[in-house]
Every structure is written in structure tokens, then in C-alpha cells.
Amino acid sequence: MNIDPMELMKNFQGIQGKMNEVQEKLSAMRITGFAGGDMVKVELNGHMQVIDIRITEEAIDPEDTGITEELVKAAFNDAVQRVRERINEEISSITGGMGLPGGFPFGGLQV
């Protein structure tokens, strides 16, 4: 089986260009995680940076801040899971559904 290095380079360059597009999409992406029946919302971008946090008055109990802390953690974890799913969809569109092993760093993305 002969492998053409020039063909490999063309394919790599094409994938590199698509990954740059994905990076731009991730920067613009806004994903919201929810907890407590929408009492707490955490919004992340595709790079998993927090953009916004919203907490309703009902979620705040001055006598027990642990409840609010748990809701914030749950909303954040929900948002992270949603971002990961979106990243996997984007990468799958580039790799033709080939899929990559979990945790595979691809163009600086951690899937």
C-alpha cells in the first residue's frame, strides 16, 4: 500500500481549515445549562468559559447557601455536558462521522 505524502498534506490542510472554522463557531456559541426548574442558569461559550449566570430569588436561601451552591454546580455541569455534545457534533461533521476517542485533543479542543 503506497501512501502519497502530498495527498496526506492536502487532507491535513483541509481538516486544519475546517478546525479553524469550528474554533470560530465555538467562540460565538452560547449554550445554557439549567438546574432547579430553571431557577439557576449558567451560560457558557464553546470554549467552556462562563458568559453569564442567572439565579432567581427562589433559589437563594440566606439560611442555607448550600442549596444555591448545589444548583449552580448542577447548572454548570449541565452546560458543560451540552457544550461537549455540540463540540462532538461539530467534529463529527468534519471527520465524516468517524468519531474520535473520548478526551482526544483535536485542534486544541478537548472532546
JONOR-V399112 format. One record per run of one state. SS is the DSSP state (alpha for helix, beta for strand, coil for the rest). FROM is the first residue (numbers start at 1). TO is the last residue. Records with the same first field share a line. If there is no record, write none. Layout:
# JONOR-V399112
SS->FROM-TO ; FROM-TO
This chain:
# JONOR-V399112
coil->1-4 ; 29-30 ; 36-39 ; 45-49 ; 56-56 ; 60-64 ; 96-104 ; 107-108 ; 111-111
alpha->5-28 ; 57-59 ; 65-95
beta->31-35 ; 40-44 ; 50-55 ; 105-106 ; 109-110
